[in-house]
């Protein structure tokens, strides 16, 4: 279970299950309406779960964790495939990411939700287009991409603010 205490894993596991099942906190005495988790349809819960890449989107620093857990192995797995296939798969993954963020943000009621993490993987996979794989290069690319994503150098902020919905959310990571 790593360096986090067992209580943390139990609490967050229960919170994730409650979220995915659509159960409500404080059902017995709903004093504060903001504490209620709204009921969602099964398709919305599946969308959020897929958009979060399972539990990864619910972890602290979810974007960084997701790039480390999904992006780095994906970079390793795609070594040696022709560039045309890589770009085609990346385009499909990017369009899926735009749709997931567009729909998922509407369900969650916020723009660029920290729970939805597909844009982070797309950004990393764009950053390593045509780069030969080695673990040294992968680690450098990981830290460089995370720094660029966090500090949002121009025109990333402009894209995020001006492009609509999922296009802006994914577009700032692609830039």
RAGIZI-V776475 format. One record per residue. N is the residue number from 0. RES is the residue in one letter. OMEGA is omega in whole degrees, -180 to 180 (none if undefined). D_FIRST is the distance of its C-alpha to the first C-alpha in Angstrom with 1 decimal. Layout:
N_RES_OMEGA_D_FIRST, N_RES_OMEGA_D_FIRST
This chain:
0_X_175_0.0, 1_X_-174_3.7, 2_X_178_6.7, 3_X_-179_6.8, 4_X_-177_8.0, 5_X_180_7.5, 6_X_-180_10.9, 7_X_-179_10.0, 8_X_-180_7.9, 9_X_-179_10.8, 10_X_-178_13.4, 11_X_175_12.7, 12_X_178_12.3, 13_X_179_15.6, 14_X_179_17.2, 15_X_179_16.6, 16_X_178_18.1, 17_X_-180_20.9, 18_X_-177_21.6, 19_X_180_21.8, 20_X_179_23.9, 21_X_179_26.1, 22_X_-177_26.0, 23_X_171_27.3, 24_X_176_26.1, 25_X_-180_28.8, 26_X_-176_30.9, 27_X_-178_32.8, 28_X_-178_34.1, 29_X_-179_33.9, 30_X_-177_35.3, 31_X_-177_33.7, 32_X_-180_34.0, 33_X_180_31.6, 34_X_-179_28.7, 35_X_173_29.3, 36_X_-175_27.4, 37_X_175_30.3, 38_X_180_30.6, 39_X_177_30.3, 40_X_179_31.7, 41_X_-179_29.6, 42_X_177_30.5, 43_X_179_29.3, 44_X_177_25.9, 45_X_178_25.6, 46_X_-179_26.8, 47_X_179_24.3, 48_X_177_21.4, 49_X_179_22.8, 50_X_178_23.6, 51_X_-175_20.1, 52_X_-180_18.9, 53_X_-177_16.8, 54_X_-173_14.0, 55_X_-179_14.4, 56_X_-179_17.5, 57_X_-179_15.9, 58_X_173_13.5, 59_X_-178_15.0, 60_X_-172_17.1, 61_X_179_16.9, 62_X_180_19.8, 63_X_180_18.4, 64_X_-178_14.9, 65_X_178_17.1, 66_X_179_19.4, 67_X_-175_16.8, 68_X_-177_15.1, 69_X_-175_18.5, 70_X_-179_21.3, 71_X_176_20.8, 72_X_178_20.3, 73_X_175_23.3, 74_X_179_25.3, 75_X_-176_24.7, 76_X_-177_25.6, 77_X_179_28.8, 78_X_176_30.2, 79_X_177_33.7, 80_X_-179_34.5, 81_X_-177_37.8, 82_X_-180_37.8, 83_X_178_39.7, 84_X_178_37.0, 85_X_-178_34.2, 86_X_178_36.2, 87_X_179_37.0, 88_X_179_33.4, 89_X_177_32.4, 90_X_178_35.3, 91_X_180_34.2, 92_X_179_30.6, 93_X_178_32.1, 94_X_176_34.4, 95_X_179_31.6, 96_X_178_29.6, 97_X_-179_32.7, 98_X_-180_33.2, 99_X_180_29.6, 100_X_178_29.8, 101_X_-177_33.4, 102_X_-178_32.7, 103_X_177_29.2, 104_X_177_30.5, 105_X_179_33.4, 106_X_-178_31.2, 107_X_179_29.0, 108_X_178_32.1, 109_X_178_31.1, 110_X_-180_31.7, 111_X_179_28.9, 112_X_177_26.1, 113_X_180_22.8, 114_X_-178_21.3, 115_X_-169_23.3, 116_X_-179_22.1, 117_X_-179_24.5, 118_X_180_26.8, 119_X_179_24.2, 120_X_177_24.0, 121_X_180_27.8, 122_X_180_28.3, 123_X_-178_26.3, 124_X_174_28.1, 125_X_-178_31.4, 126_X_-176_30.7, 127_X_177_30.4, 128_X_175_33.4, 129_X_-180_35.3, 130_X_178_33.2, 131_X_-176_32.7, 132_X_162_29.1, 133_X_-177_27.8, 134_X_178_24.5, 135_X_178_26.4, 136_X_-179_28.1, 137_X_-180_24.9, 138_X_178_23.2, 139_X_179_26.5, 140_X_179_27.0, 141_X_-178_23.5, 142_X_179_24.2, 143_X_179_27.8, 144_X_180_27.2, 145_X_179_24.7, 146_X_179_27.3, 147_X_-180_30.0, 148_X_-178_28.2, 149_X_-176_27.4, 150_X_174_30.9, 151_X_177_32.7, 152_X_-180_35.7, 153_X_3_38.9, 154_X_-176_39.5, 155_X_-179_35.9, 156_X_178_36.4, 157_X_179_39.8, 158_X_-179_38.4, 159_X_-177_35.7, 160_X_-170_38.3, 161_X_179_41.2, 162_X_-175_39.9, 163_X_170_39.4, 164_X_-177_36.2, 165_X_178_33.8, 166_X_179_36.1, 167_X_-179_35.6, 168_X_-179_31.8, 169_X_-177_31.5, 170_X_-179_34.6, 171_X_177_33.3, 172_X_177_30.4, 173_X_179_32.8, 174_X_none_35.2
